[in-house]
Amino acid sequence: MRKPTTALVSCLVLVCLLAIPALAGTMVTYANFPPAKTFPAVQMERWKTEVEKRTGGELTVQTFPGSTLLGAKNMLRGVQTGQADIGCISIAYYPGVFPLMSAVNLPVAFTSTEAASLTMWDLFLKYQPKEFKDVKVLAMFTSAPSQIMSKEPVRTLADLKGMELRASGSILRILNGLSARGVGMPMSETPEALQKGVVKGVVSSFDVLKDFNFAESCRHETIVNLPVYPFAVIMNKARWESLPGEVKMVLDDLAREQAQWTGQYLDNHINDSLNWSREQYQVEVHKLPPEEHAELKRLGEPLVDDWKADCAKAGIDAEAVLKDLLALQAKYESL
């Protein structure tokens, strides 16, 4: 009797072991490059929580903020090759790769992150751009509008002449057109550059006043509504195809909601950051005269022309995309 009993026990153990993955569900990895306290990582944790709750634990998500799994510039390739199942990419880090969705980075003076993020998602849904054909898009959102934070007040554009300002991407060209001195450098190096006087200010969204404590050095904040930066959350195509249908439905249903949630979160966080900066460092907030915003728009026209040229090479109707972008911007900023 001992041998049949032993065989039965062995079979039961094997069945239990095989059942564990089914009971545990599916686990996916999600890589992100900014630090955990910044908004792209905050939205990642919110997405993870909602996915696990809405799938009843059938899908669990292991998150890796702060470039602990993949960095900013190898995120796209890392997701495509399966180093991470999911990754958050900054479209600005891949010039020429995403011509259609780069429209969101144009200098059209968005005034809120929520409006910019919803505009981005609606553009993606309408055009379903081929530039994302090798991955599955799970969410899209933007940074907040870029503003000037400086040691000396900037009340008019003339005050920018000769001023060294840390900036990135298309904003560097706009600053150069204003006779400012745009300095490209990683955000992680900027606090020391401010302390040493290498730069006299920063062009970014106001959340960094608190998140990076830039308010200590930059006591003057000027609203200019320079470009937002678009982000996309992408998933390895084969990994997506392997998911159960019910899980795919949950992820698809969450996409637009995630864009809106991230926009609202960042807009609220910026208000909190400004209020904190006023209380801690008595910062002053300046607004440009209306005619100066027209000058900023004029300086941004070459960027629009360059984008149209990129779209033409990719066979994209840039005029139609821009028309839709401006209509969506007006719709969402009027709500």
KETINU-660989 format. One line per 3 residues: their letters; for each residue x, y negated, z of C-alpha. Coordinates in Angstrom, 3 decimals. Last residue first. Example, Ala and Ser with C-alpha at 12.3 -4.5 7.8 and 13.67 -1.06 7.14 Angstrom:
KETINU-660989
SA	13.670:1.060:7.140 | 12.300:4.500:7.800
end
This chain:
KETINU-660989
LSE	-14.485:-73.323:-19.319 | -13.099:-75.940:-21.735 | -9.563:-74.520:-21.610
YKA	-10.856:-71.163:-22.786 | -12.638:-72.398:-25.894 | -10.018:-74.992:-26.875
QLA	-7.250:-72.388:-26.626 | -9.352:-69.898:-28.591 | -9.855:-72.430:-31.384
LLD	-6.152:-73.352:-31.383 | -5.102:-69.693:-31.608 | -7.653:-68.952:-34.338
KLV	-6.369:-71.809:-36.493 | -2.783:-70.746:-35.839 | -3.541:-67.180:-36.921
AEA	-5.317:-68.334:-40.073 | -2.496:-70.710:-41.009 | 0.116:-68.034:-40.337
DIG	-1.380:-65.495:-42.749 | 1.115:-62.697:-42.031 | 3.118:-60.963:-44.775
AKA	6.167:-60.464:-42.540 | 8.333:-62.934:-44.477 | 5.452:-65.429:-44.419
CDA	5.132:-65.018:-40.647 | 8.793:-65.915:-40.130 | 8.321:-69.033:-42.296
KWD	5.251:-70.011:-40.283 | 7.276:-69.669:-37.082 | 9.971:-71.964:-38.462
DVL	7.347:-74.573:-39.387 | 5.805:-74.386:-35.900 | 9.232:-74.917:-34.334
PEG	9.829:-77.866:-36.673 | 6.533:-79.397:-35.415 | 7.514:-79.344:-31.743
LRK	9.105:-82.781:-31.803 | 5.852:-84.232:-33.095 | 3.897:-82.591:-30.269
LEA	6.311:-84.030:-27.713 | 5.823:-87.462:-29.270 | 2.045:-87.114:-28.967
HEE	2.562:-86.246:-25.292 | 4.431:-89.524:-24.935 | 1.397:-91.460:-26.136
PPL	-0.601:-90.179:-23.156 | 1.812:-91.676:-20.546 | 3.752:-88.905:-18.766
KHV	2.586:-87.608:-15.412 | 4.768:-87.486:-12.292 | 4.607:-85.220:-9.230
EVQ	6.661:-86.233:-6.203 | 8.268:-83.724:-3.833 | 7.911:-84.225:-0.076
YQE	10.323:-81.353:0.664 | 8.419:-78.862:2.817 | 4.849:-80.177:2.600
RSW	5.025:-81.332:-1.018 | 6.825:-78.157:-2.048 | 4.211:-75.988:-0.309
NLS	1.417:-77.843:-2.124 | 3.228:-77.399:-5.449 | 3.824:-73.694:-4.840
DNI	0.224:-73.117:-3.740 | -1.032:-74.781:-6.913 | 1.412:-72.668:-8.903
HND	0.203:-69.510:-7.170 | -3.388:-70.336:-8.072 | -2.489:-70.709:-11.758
LYQ	-0.373:-67.541:-11.533 | -3.162:-65.449:-10.028 | -5.742:-66.782:-12.471
GTW	-3.570:-65.912:-15.459 | -2.716:-62.482:-14.063 | -6.375:-61.700:-13.380
QAQ	-7.412:-62.825:-16.857 | -4.846:-60.681:-18.636 | -5.586:-57.734:-16.334
ERA	-9.309:-57.983:-17.047 | -8.554:-57.836:-20.755 | -6.608:-54.575:-20.347
LDD	-8.588:-52.732:-17.644 | -11.114:-51.080:-19.976 | -8.290:-49.693:-22.110
LVM	-6.557:-48.179:-19.084 | -9.776:-46.611:-17.769 | -10.629:-45.194:-21.211
KVE	-7.179:-43.655:-21.535 | -7.683:-41.948:-18.175 | -10.990:-40.437:-19.284
GPL	-9.423:-39.201:-22.526 | -6.678:-37.301:-20.713 | -3.127:-38.601:-21.275
SEW	-0.734:-36.916:-23.715 | -1.334:-39.498:-26.460 | -0.107:-42.249:-24.166
RAK	3.094:-40.364:-23.412 | 3.686:-39.908:-27.156 | 3.221:-43.628:-27.794
NMI	5.484:-44.833:-24.959 | 3.564:-47.577:-23.190 | 3.674:-51.366:-23.508
VAF	2.946:-54.275:-21.181 | 3.293:-57.475:-23.196 | 4.602:-60.893:-22.181
PYV	4.180:-64.323:-23.789 | 6.143:-67.425:-22.701 | 4.264:-70.712:-22.294
PLN	5.410:-73.755:-24.215 | 5.771:-77.314:-22.810 | 2.978:-78.744:-20.688
VIT	4.780:-82.018:-19.819 | 3.939:-82.462:-16.137 | 6.928:-83.961:-14.332
EHR	8.203:-82.735:-10.953 | 10.674:-84.755:-8.888 | 12.272:-83.358:-5.711
CSE	14.466:-80.837:-7.524 | 17.115:-79.560:-5.096 | 14.942:-78.234:-2.263
AFN	12.003:-77.726:-4.628 | 14.085:-75.120:-6.457 | 13.281:-72.662:-3.672
FDK	13.433:-69.746:-6.134 | 9.850:-68.526:-5.569 | 8.746:-71.924:-4.207
LVD	9.678:-74.336:-6.976 | 9.806:-71.334:-9.317 | 5.974:-71.297:-9.469
FSS	6.126:-74.673:-11.240 | 6.791:-73.189:-14.662 | 10.170:-73.742:-16.296
VVG	12.414:-76.624:-17.293 | 15.075:-77.038:-14.628 | 17.055:-79.957:-13.255
KVV	20.289:-81.842:-12.944 | 22.504:-79.062:-14.268 | 26.168:-78.404:-13.484
GKQ	25.592:-80.411:-10.302 | 27.169:-77.795:-8.039 | 23.934:-77.147:-6.120
LAE	21.874:-77.055:-9.319 | 24.269:-74.612:-10.984 | 24.163:-72.430:-7.858
PTE	20.355:-72.263:-7.997 | 20.443:-71.689:-11.803 | 22.514:-68.509:-11.990
SMP	19.579:-66.125:-11.380 | 17.488:-68.052:-13.911 | 19.890:-66.953:-16.627
MGV	21.538:-69.812:-18.537 | 20.801:-72.056:-21.516 | 21.584:-75.724:-20.941
GRA	19.474:-78.361:-22.671 | 21.146:-81.742:-22.757 | 18.499:-84.423:-23.175
SLG	18.489:-86.528:-26.317 | 14.731:-85.945:-26.718 | 15.295:-83.784:-29.803
NLI	17.743:-81.742:-27.726 | 14.978:-81.119:-25.223 | 12.655:-79.813:-27.940
RLI	15.334:-77.468:-29.237 | 16.042:-76.063:-25.771 | 12.309:-75.509:-25.265
SGS	12.307:-72.974:-28.091 | 14.187:-70.428:-26.013 | 15.467:-71.307:-22.564
ARL	15.929:-74.200:-20.165 | 18.346:-75.530:-17.549 | 18.384:-79.303:-17.770
EMG	21.365:-81.636:-18.177 | 20.101:-85.230:-18.495 | 21.700:-87.272:-21.298
KLD	18.461:-89.042:-22.175 | 15.612:-87.554:-20.160 | 14.465:-90.863:-18.701
ALT	13.439:-91.955:-22.210 | 10.704:-89.325:-22.107 | 8.931:-91.311:-19.412
RVP	8.445:-90.816:-15.670 | 11.334:-88.403:-15.188 | 12.497:-88.922:-11.617
EKS	16.001:-87.793:-10.617 | 16.779:-84.378:-9.131 | 14.598:-82.633:-11.704
MIQ	11.736:-80.206:-12.261 | 10.278:-80.465:-15.775 | 7.286:-78.319:-16.759
SPA	6.697:-75.096:-18.705 | 3.093:-73.931:-19.033 | 2.440:-70.783:-16.968
STF	3.849:-67.455:-18.098 | 1.764:-65.376:-20.415 | -0.362:-62.250:-20.398
MAL	-0.805:-58.985:-22.294 | -1.928:-55.513:-21.231 | -1.809:-51.818:-22.152
VKV	-0.277:-51.988:-25.639 | 0.566:-48.523:-26.995 | 3.873:-48.332:-28.827
DKF	5.199:-47.810:-32.362 | 2.479:-49.870:-34.069 | 3.188:-53.007:-32.024
EKP	4.527:-55.139:-34.924 | 1.594:-53.907:-36.997 | -0.588:-56.582:-35.395
QYK	-4.082:-55.604:-34.163 | -5.338:-58.928:-35.603 | -8.505:-59.535:-33.601
LFL	-7.531:-57.677:-30.444 | -4.081:-59.299:-30.313 | -5.508:-62.771:-30.804
DWM	-8.043:-62.115:-28.031 | -5.279:-61.010:-25.665 | -3.125:-64.065:-26.335
TLS	-6.016:-66.486:-25.924 | -6.909:-64.791:-22.644 | -3.342:-65.263:-21.393
AAE	-3.117:-68.896:-22.534 | -6.442:-69.861:-20.950 | -5.545:-68.139:-17.679
TST	-2.092:-69.695:-17.659 | -3.489:-73.206:-17.797 | -2.665:-76.463:-19.591
FAV	-1.612:-75.054:-22.952 | 0.326:-77.694:-24.863 | 0.444:-76.323:-28.441
PLN	4.234:-75.915:-28.467 | 4.295:-72.383:-29.968 | 4.940:-69.401:-27.668
VAS	1.458:-67.950:-28.299 | 2.320:-67.759:-32.001 | 5.007:-65.238:-31.033
MLP	2.172:-62.688:-31.224 | 2.331:-62.742:-35.015 | 6.103:-62.685:-35.400
FVG	6.852:-59.858:-32.943 | 10.322:-58.585:-33.904 | 11.732:-61.868:-35.246
PYY	13.213:-62.915:-31.934 | 13.025:-60.158:-29.289 | 13.699:-61.805:-25.910
AIS	10.822:-64.246:-26.501 | 8.399:-61.306:-26.456 | 9.106:-60.707:-22.769
ICG	8.594:-56.990:-22.276 | 6.928:-55.045:-19.460 | 7.543:-51.324:-19.593
IDA	5.638:-48.048:-19.438 | 6.756:-44.422:-19.763 | 10.362:-45.290:-18.964
QGT	13.456:-43.755:-20.546 | 10.979:-42.454:-23.131 | 12.730:-43.515:-26.345
QVG	10.175:-46.211:-27.235 | 10.038:-47.370:-23.613 | 13.808:-47.842:-23.400
RLM	13.934:-49.502:-26.812 | 11.473:-52.154:-25.703 | 13.043:-52.632:-22.272
NKA	16.651:-52.930:-23.469 | 16.742:-56.745:-23.366 | 14.922:-57.277:-20.080
GLL	16.633:-54.514:-18.108 | 15.447:-50.955:-17.515 | 15.210:-48.791:-14.380
TSG	16.196:-51.077:-11.482 | 15.714:-54.153:-13.702 | 14.068:-56.064:-10.798
PFT	10.899:-54.001:-10.580 | 10.599:-50.185:-10.873 | 7.041:-48.910:-10.379
QVT	5.857:-45.307:-9.967 | 2.285:-45.003:-11.231 | -0.260:-42.322:-10.399
LEG	-2.905:-41.071:-12.822 | -5.576:-38.630:-11.623 | -5.582:-40.549:-8.350
GTR	-9.279:-41.334:-8.559 | -8.758:-42.795:-12.026 | -10.149:-46.165:-10.939
KEV	-8.118:-46.300:-7.725 | -4.819:-45.234:-9.278 | -5.291:-47.638:-12.167
ETK	-6.325:-50.533:-9.921 | -3.334:-50.141:-7.609 | -0.853:-49.796:-10.491
WRE	-2.291:-52.881:-12.228 | -1.967:-54.919:-9.019 | 1.626:-53.758:-8.621
MQV	2.431:-54.767:-12.210 | 0.706:-58.142:-11.750 | 3.053:-58.859:-8.851
APF	6.051:-57.755:-10.950 | 5.235:-60.173:-13.776 | 4.427:-62.860:-11.138
TKA	7.719:-62.877:-9.271 | 8.124:-61.273:-5.823 | 9.480:-57.952:-7.123
PPF	12.326:-59.456:-9.135 | 12.006:-59.669:-12.956 | 12.864:-56.682:-15.241
NAY	9.918:-54.302:-15.127 | 9.751:-50.544:-15.556 | 6.611:-48.413:-15.122
TVM	7.007:-44.642:-14.611 | 4.090:-42.253:-15.056 | 2.664:-39.561:-12.741
TGA	-0.115:-37.233:-13.822 | -2.536:-35.468:-11.492 | -1.570:-34.036:-8.090
LAP	-4.148:-31.270:-8.254 | -3.093:-30.300:-11.751 | 0.597:-30.489:-10.831
IAL	-0.034:-28.270:-7.770 | -2.062:-25.620:-9.595 | 0.945:-23.833:-11.050
LCV	2.436:-23.458:-7.598 | -0.838:-22.138:-6.216 | -1.156:-19.587:-9.018
LVL	2.423:-18.430:-8.445 | 1.831:-18.031:-4.705 | -1.333:-16.024:-5.383
CSV	0.503:-13.764:-7.823 | 3.286:-13.135:-5.331 | 0.759:-12.276:-2.611
LAT	-0.963:-9.774:-4.908 | 2.359:-8.160:-5.873 | 3.338:-7.782:-2.210
TPK	-0.027:-6.207:-1.411 | 0.293:-3.798:-4.364 | 3.794:-2.778:-3.161
RM	2.914:-2.335:0.545 | 0.000:0.000:0.000
end
